[in-house]
Amino acid sequence: MSGAPSLAQRAPSRNLVQFALRLREAGVVAFLVLLGLTFGLMNERFLTIQNLTIVASSAAILAIAACAQAVVLITRNLDVSVGSMMGLVAYLTADWAANHPAITPLEVALIALAIGAALGGVNGLLVAYGKAPALVATLGTMSLYRGFTYIYAHGQEVTSSRVPRWMLTSVDARIAGVPALVIVAIVVVAAVAWFLYAFPLGRRIYAVGSNPLAAWFFGLRAERVTLFAYMLCGVLSGVAGLLYAARVGTVTVVLASGWELSSLAAAVIGGVSVSGGSGTVVGAALGAVVLATIDNGLVLLHVAEFWRMFIQGAAIVAAVAVDALIAEAIRRAAGGRTGR
Amino acid sequence: MASQAKRQWPYWEIALVVAIFGAGAWSSTLSPYYLSIDQLFGSTRAFIIPGLLALGLAIVVSLGEIDISLASIVAVGTVALAKFSAAGAPLALAAPVVVLIGALCGTLNGLLVAKWRLPSLAVTLGAMGAYRGLAFIVGSEVGYTDFGDSYSWLGSEYLLGGVVPASLVLFAIAAIAVWFLMHRTVYGRRCFSIGLNRDAAWFAGVDVVSQKVIAYALAGAFAGLAAIVWIGQYGSARGDNADGSILFVVTAVVLGGVDINGGRGTISGVVLALFLLGTIRNGMGLANIGGPTQTVVLGGLLVAGVLRPVAVSAAARLTHPAKLKAAGAQGDDIGGQ
């Protein structure tokens, strides 16, 4: 008898959680629409196809980086070395391509992914098996990776004339009017979203982040899952770094510095919880679009650049506050059954 | 767990002292000027500003929280000082107000974290951008350099026959004050108890919210103090002041043996870590080792610092294999924050 009511109680709460999470992403979309309409009313150039294409392409790379950050955030960890991984992958790959002009696109992509996986793997080993706090471990590797980039570069940069021509033209290409960069970003984010949603390993990433103790009792090897999440983060950072390199052409050692924070900001605005277990990579990608929209709109409105920082910062705080409100509402509706 | 940790700390601090002397000995082989009193005291100025931030951050981290917006609060402080200086206000008025502004910024962080229970990393990430933006909005992009002598006194004056920097004396006073607060007062004990087990502390009647708000306010006030030192050292106030220095600050706190998850750590460890980092930087500067290599060394030290507990438990496992197994399963949390 005692089992039945608890089951009955649990079923609606699970629906409610799903509903609230869907609401969270719908909230980001609603905010985005509101933002777009506001900017559109204030400046007629904002809602043109041409300008929206610019917004989409500037959001594309950040969306992939935010996706990378989100995968790790979901495991209740954090990776502040995303920007440094992007920079190191971009430099090594561009340098390699510059010294081997006959290289094929597939080889370039494989090199970038392999380096990304290795760098992410180091982070994963430190956090999962070294039991190092994620913030501290990745803060260390952030300096290490950036420092290696400087040392390897010897004060040089890879100029756009040295990298293979196809690398530069392919990112500027348009397929049916849509920039290739945007298509790549959509494909990557969709693939990761599908993986996290439909594959056992993807579900385990959520399980480990939402309740590590329960995951342990269930028999999940949290270390392996965490290591995998970091490697995936590294691979995605590698993709983002390579695209960034191709987009700017000239690869310098400071490429993508500060992106660890932008990626974190995008993920948090998109509803990925820093306490793990909730949020989706689609949300993180939407968060990147929100940031790009704010950037673009403020430039069109001739608002000074530093207001952008202020608004971005305030947006992050507002986003976490909304998340906390939702979590509180879920907790109350579920009669204190969920949450901590 | 606690007693095991207690036995580790002195070892860590001794290791830091040994490392400082090692780094000093290495530095003295690089340059004949290293071992001059002027050089030794003068070089400490390089880490006074991150040092003040680290003292404040150590209080916050002892609670199991974090504040990465401190460097941005320094910028808010410096542009506020610029406004005061431009208005011709005396430092006696400007300095307390700037410290208060810092404390207010910190209090806002603290309220968001403690009262509304938002995750501190995300909140202070947002605050970092917001305060930095605020500093730019108030100060505009153009730097202000027209400071009077009284404003730059604290950061540029040398005391005791022109040898000891005034800012070092300030740092020493601040360090002793924070040490006393954290290790000799009820407030400090409660901070560590909250960091160890928030719920247990709450059940024991500790006012968790006000403890945390006070910690954030103190950290902000130290950032305001650092802003005054900044003006003396660099003579310029701009929105991008101290940008990026928070990494060095976090490195110092972690290397000093403060558990990033809260509950453990000593202020003496933080101060020693600052001296170690300062000595290494100074030595590498004398040896003409470039910034990138310095970055790699700092990153390597940080990684080595976080792997310390693993190394200790691995060593213990070799000697007592059975005892640690039970404890190891419990301490299996992978929580980052």
Interface residues (C-beta under 8 A of the other chain):
Chain A: T75 R76 N77 L78 L126 V127 A128 G130 K131 A132 P133 A134 L135 V136 A137 L139 G140 T141 M142 S143 L144 Y145 R146 G147 F148 T149 Y150 I151 V208 P212 L213 W216 A222 E223 T226 L261 L264 A265 V268 S273 V274 S275 G276 A304 E305 F306 W307 R308 M309 F310 I311 Q312 G313 A314 A315 I316 V317 A319 V320 A321 A324
Chain B: I66 L112 W116 R117 L118 P119 L121 A122 V123 L125 G126 A127 M128 G129 A130 Y131 R132 G133 L134 A135 F136 I137 E141 G239 L247 V250 T251 V254 I260 N261 G290 G291 P292 T293 Q294 T295 V296 L298 G299 G300 L301 L302 V303 G305 V306 L307 P309 V310 G331 D332 D333 I334 G335 G336 Q337
